[in-house]
Amino acid sequence: MSVVVRFAPSPTGFLHIGGARTALFNWLYARHTGGKFLMRVEDTDRERSTPESVETILEGMTWLGFDWDNNDPSINNGKHYYSQYDMRA
């Protein structure tokens, strides 16, 4: 059985130290066990979420040296994510 962990920040602002710590623990555990580290941008706080926050979170994760093992469209192209997100509302 393979380990799968995820980090799912809400795009309501910058990546903060608590989020970075959670991502670090999950990323290290996945890499140590040969598992997968998945990224998913949450869409539960529609009023405060912004495309700019998605971009800054991803930039922060990349700056910290994290990579992830999925190709979730919500994180690969924030503008595309929000155009689909708005269509669901």
Residue pairs with C-beta under 8 A, 6 or more apart in sequence:
2 33
2 34
2 35
2 36
3 29
3 30
3 33
3 34
3 35
3 36
4 30
4 35
4 36
4 38
5 26
5 27
5 29
5 30
5 35
5 36
5 37
5 38
6 26
6 37
6 38
6 39
6 40
7 19
7 22
7 23
7 26
7 27
7 37
7 38
7 39
7 40
7 61
7 68
8 39
8 40
8 41
8 42
9 15
9 19
9 23
9 41
9 42
9 57
10 41
10 42
10 44
10 45
10 48
10 49
11 41
11 42
11 49
11 50
11 51
11 53
11 54
11 57
11 78
12 45
12 48
12 49
12 50
12 53
13 53
13 56
14 53
14 56
14 57
14 60
15 23
15 56
15 57
15 60
15 61
19 57
20 60
20 64
23 61
23 64
23 66
24 64
24 66
26 37
27 37
27 66
29 35
30 36
30 37
30 69
31 37
36 69
36 70
37 66
37 67
37 68
37 69
38 68
38 69
38 70
38 72
39 61
39 68
39 70
39 72
39 75
40 70
40 72
40 74
40 75
41 54
41 57
41 72
41 74
41 75
41 78
41 81
43 49
43 74
43 85
46 85
46 89
49 85
51 78
51 79
51 81
51 82
54 74
54 75
54 78
54 81
54 82
55 78
58 75
58 78
61 68
68 75
73 80
73 81
73 84
74 81
75 81
